[in-house]
Amino acid sequence: MKMTELREKTVGELTGLSQERRRELFDLRFKHYTGQLLDTASLRKTRRDIARIETIIRERELAQSANG
């Protein structure tokens, strides 16, 4: 997921997307531990997506506190 796509979303949408990605990461880890995961790079991609989402949420929190 690209940063430009994420910046267009609202904080509520980003929070929901973060929860969705965390659930996906849990499922990927479970598959990895049981030997069913073929694409191990998807673990890294999902972790990075979560980090991107959380970064944008934090940027918006800081911007709001600076303006408020």
N, C-alpha and C positions, 0 to 999 in steps of 0.2 A: 504494500500500500504506500502511495506517495504522500509526502508531506502536504503538497498542494491540495490533494483530495481531502486530507484530514482537516486542514485549516478552514475549509468551507463548511464543515459540520458544526453544530451547536455543542455546547458542553454536555447536554443531556444525551445527544446521539453518541458523543465520544465515550461517555461513561458506559453506555449500553454496549458499544463496540468493544470496549476494554473487557467487560465481563464476558462477552462472547469469546473473545480471543483467549482469555484465561481458561475458560472451559475447554476450548479447543486444545490448549497446551496440556491440560490435564489428561485429555483423551490421548494425545500424541505420546505423552510420557508413559501412560499405561500400555499402549501398543508397543512402545519401544522395550519396556521391561518384559513383556510377554513374547517378544520376538516377532511381532506381526507388522512392525513398521518397516517399510522398504525405503522410504525417502527420509533419511535422518536429518537432512538439511531443513526440513520443514519445522523441526524444533527450533532451530536458530532463527528462521524467518519469523516464526510466531512470537518468539521472545522479543525480537527487534520491533515488530509491529506494536507490541504492548508498550515498549519503551517510547516509541514515537508518539503514541496516543497519550501516554501519561505526561510526556514533555509538553505537549500542546495544552493539556488541561492545566498544568502548573504555570505555564506562561500566561494563560488567561487569568488565573487566580492572582498572580503577581501584578498584572496590569490593572486588574480591578481594584486591588488594594492600594496601588499607587495613585489611582485616579479618585478613589473614594475617601 
